[in-house]
Amino acid sequence: MTKVICELLINDFSRKGYFDGRTARLPTVIVRPGKPNAAASSWASGMFREPLQGETCLLPVRRDQCHPMTGYRTVIESLIALHDAPAGLLGADRAIGLPAHRVTPQLAESVIREIAEERGLKLGRSWTPSTLASKAS
């Protein structure tokens, strides 16, 4: 709610001519370094980071669940482009969704396996709650 309210305020203040506001909605930026954190999307980086480090990663989503992801370079380029865009091209809605790839854990796993084979890495496992439940029965 807070994000939407801020976006609406920026739209309104830009419309009234108080300033030329722009807001950016970022997809999940991967791969975040370090340990998993409390962010709801932390699993997205973890599904790449942990298996490549030989560690297990528990995924809280289905293996076919799409999730928007991007890299930090794309975010930087997009923020610069949004800043430099002529105000007339933006229209009334100043909230812009930045570009992203639709990634599933299945797709990530196939890419990780390919990289691991190329580099001779031993992978850790990725588990979803449903695969853990089927292993237990």
C-alpha positions in Angstrom: 0.0 0.0 0.0 2.8 2.4 0.9 4.5 2.0 -2.5 1.2 2.5 -4.4 0.4 5.6 -2.4 3.8 7.1 -3.0 3.5 6.3 -6.8 0.1 8.0 -6.8 1.5 11.1 -5.0 4.3 11.3 -7.5 1.9 11.0 -10.4 -0.3 13.8 -8.9 2.6 16.1 -8.1 4.0 15.6 -11.6 0.6 16.3 -13.1 0.3 19.5 -11.1 3.8 20.6 -12.3 5.4 20.6 -8.8 8.2 18.4 -10.1 9.0 15.9 -12.9 8.7 12.7 -10.8 9.4 9.1 -11.9 9.2 5.9 -10.0 10.6 2.5 -10.9 9.3 -0.9 -10.0 12.2 -3.3 -9.7 12.0 -7.0 -10.3 14.0 -9.3 -8.1 17.7 -8.5 -8.6 19.9 -11.6 -8.7 22.3 -12.9 -7.6 22.6 -11.2 -4.3 25.8 -12.1 -2.5 26.1 -13.4 1.0 23.7 -15.5 3.1 20.0 -15.6 2.5 18.1 -12.8 4.2 14.6 -12.1 5.4 13.4 -10.7 2.0 10.4 -12.6 0.5 12.4 -13.0 -2.7 15.6 -14.2 -1.1 15.0 -17.7 -2.5 15.5 -16.3 -6.0 19.2 -15.6 -5.5 19.5 -18.7 -3.3 18.4 -21.1 -6.1 21.5 -20.1 -8.0 23.9 -19.2 -5.2 23.5 -22.2 -2.8 23.6 -25.1 -5.3 26.7 -23.6 -7.1 28.4 -23.5 -3.7 27.5 -27.1 -3.1 24.8 -26.2 -0.5 21.1 -27.2 -0.3 18.5 -24.6 -1.1 14.9 -24.9 0.0 12.5 -23.2 -2.4 9.2 -21.9 -1.1 7.6 -22.0 -4.6 6.6 -24.6 -7.2 9.3 -25.6 -9.7 7.2 -24.2 -12.5 6.4 -20.9 -10.8 7.5 -17.9 -12.9 9.2 -15.0 -11.2 10.5 -11.7 -12.7 14.3 -11.4 -12.3 17.0 -9.2 -13.5 20.6 -8.4 -12.9 22.1 -5.3 -11.3 23.6 -4.0 -14.6 20.1 -4.0 -16.2 18.7 -2.1 -13.2 21.4 0.6 -13.4 21.0 1.0 -17.2 17.2 1.2 -16.8 17.3 3.7 -14.0 19.6 6.0 -16.1 17.3 5.6 -19.1 14.2 6.4 -16.9 16.0 9.5 -15.6 17.0 10.6 -19.1 13.6 9.9 -20.8 11.8 13.1 -21.9 8.8 13.8 -19.6 6.4 13.9 -22.6 7.1 10.2 -23.3 6.1 9.1 -19.8 2.4 10.2 -19.8 0.4 10.4 -16.6 1.5 7.2 -15.0 5.0 7.8 -13.8 5.4 4.3 -12.3 7.5 2.3 -14.7 8.2 -1.5 -14.4 11.8 -2.3 -15.2 12.6 -5.1 -17.6 12.8 -8.6 -16.3 13.2 -12.2 -17.4 10.6 -14.8 -16.5 12.5 -17.4 -14.6 11.3 -20.7 -13.1 13.2 -22.9 -10.7 13.1 -25.6 -13.4 14.8 -23.2 -15.9 17.3 -22.1 -13.2 18.2 -25.7 -12.4 18.9 -26.5 -16.1 21.2 -23.5 -16.4 23.0 -24.3 -13.1 23.6 -27.9 -14.3 25.0 -26.6 -17.5 27.4 -24.2 -15.8 28.4 -26.9 -13.2 29.2 -29.3 -16.0 31.3 -26.7 -17.9 33.3 -25.8 -14.7 33.4 -29.2 -13.0 31.4 -28.1 -10.0 29.5 -30.4 -7.6 26.0 -29.0 -7.1 24.0 -28.8 -3.9 20.3 -29.7 -4.1 17.2 -27.5 -4.5 14.0 -28.7 -2.8 10.5 -27.4 -2.8 8.1 -28.2 0.0 6.3 -30.7 -2.3 9.4 -32.6 -3.2 10.3 -32.8 0.4 6.9 -34.2 1.2 7.1 -36.8 -1.5 10.6 -37.9 -0.2 9.2 -38.3 3.3 6.4 -40.7 2.2 
